[in-house]
């Protein structure tokens, strides 16, 4: 089904805009949470980026346990070499988040 992955991609784009451009993390979280049930139909690299975005949003909302859960979800995905290249920026953010959470900054 071609419809679901594009729906997931659209939700990711919308959530990203809400979180970063409009500074509405709670709305962004809702958008992502609604489509995570369809995540299996999206590419692994898109799921990885969505989990990282959701982690970032959780940190912004002081939901540290949620942030850790979504980071774990991202890390458990099996990515090919090509997919890893697609998520370089998200991976940098994962390292930043893990560092901040691990050092008690949040």
C-alpha positions as CSV (number, residue, x, y, z in Angstrom):
1,X,0.0,0.0,0.0
2,X,1.5,3.3,-1.2
3,X,-0.8,5.4,0.9
4,X,0.5,4.6,4.4
5,X,4.2,5.4,4.0
6,X,3.3,8.8,2.5
7,X,0.9,9.4,5.4
8,X,3.7,8.6,7.8
9,X,6.1,10.9,5.9
10,X,3.5,13.7,5.9
11,X,3.0,13.3,9.6
12,X,6.8,13.4,10.1
13,X,7.1,16.6,8.1
14,X,4.1,18.2,10.0
15,X,5.5,17.2,13.4
16,X,8.9,18.6,12.5
17,X,7.4,21.9,11.5
18,X,5.2,22.0,14.6
19,X,8.2,21.2,16.9
20,X,10.8,23.5,15.3
21,X,9.2,26.2,13.3
22,X,6.0,26.8,15.4
23,X,7.4,25.7,18.8
24,X,4.4,23.5,19.5
25,X,5.9,20.3,20.9
26,X,2.7,19.0,22.4
27,X,1.0,19.2,19.0
28,X,3.9,17.7,17.2
29,X,4.0,14.8,19.7
30,X,0.3,14.1,19.1
31,X,0.8,14.0,15.3
32,X,3.7,11.5,15.6
33,X,2.0,9.4,18.2
34,X,-1.1,8.9,15.9
35,X,1.0,7.5,13.1
36,X,3.5,5.3,15.0
37,X,1.0,2.4,14.7
38,X,1.6,2.6,11.0
39,X,5.4,2.9,11.4
40,X,6.1,-0.6,10.1
41,X,5.0,0.5,6.6
42,X,7.5,3.4,6.5
43,X,11.2,3.0,5.6
44,X,13.6,2.3,8.4
45,X,15.4,5.5,7.9
46,X,12.2,7.5,8.1
47,X,11.1,5.6,11.3
48,X,14.6,6.3,12.7
49,X,14.2,10.0,12.1
50,X,10.7,10.1,13.5
51,X,11.7,8.3,16.7
52,X,14.6,10.8,17.1
53,X,12.2,13.7,16.5
54,X,9.8,12.3,19.1
55,X,12.7,11.9,21.5
56,X,13.7,15.5,21.0
57,X,10.1,16.6,21.5
58,X,9.9,14.5,24.7
59,X,13.0,16.2,26.1
60,X,11.5,19.6,25.2
61,X,8.4,18.6,27.2
62,X,10.5,17.3,30.2
63,X,9.3,13.7,29.5
64,X,12.7,12.1,29.9
65,X,11.4,8.5,30.2
66,X,9.5,8.9,27.0
67,X,12.6,10.3,25.4
68,X,14.7,7.3,26.4
69,X,12.0,4.9,25.1
70,X,12.0,6.6,21.7
71,X,15.8,6.6,21.5
72,X,15.8,2.9,22.2
73,X,13.3,2.4,19.4
74,X,15.5,4.2,17.0
75,X,18.6,2.3,18.1
76,X,16.9,-1.1,17.6
77,X,16.2,-0.4,14.0
78,X,18.4,-2.3,11.5
79,X,19.6,0.2,9.0
80,X,21.6,-0.6,5.8
81,X,24.7,1.4,5.0
82,X,22.7,3.6,2.6
83,X,20.0,4.2,5.2
84,X,22.7,5.2,7.8
85,X,23.9,7.8,5.3
86,X,20.3,9.2,5.1
87,X,20.1,9.6,8.9
88,X,23.5,11.2,9.7
89,X,21.9,14.4,11.1
90,X,19.5,12.4,13.2
91,X,22.3,10.2,14.5
92,X,24.2,13.3,15.6
93,X,21.2,14.4,17.5
94,X,20.8,11.0,19.1
95,X,24.4,11.3,20.4
96,X,23.7,14.8,21.7
97,X,20.5,13.7,23.5
98,X,22.1,10.6,25.0
99,X,25.0,12.7,26.2
100,X,22.7,15.3,27.8
101,X,20.4,12.7,29.4
102,X,23.4,10.6,30.6
103,X,25.0,13.6,32.3
104,X,21.9,14.8,34.1
105,X,21.3,17.9,32.1
106,X,17.6,17.0,31.9
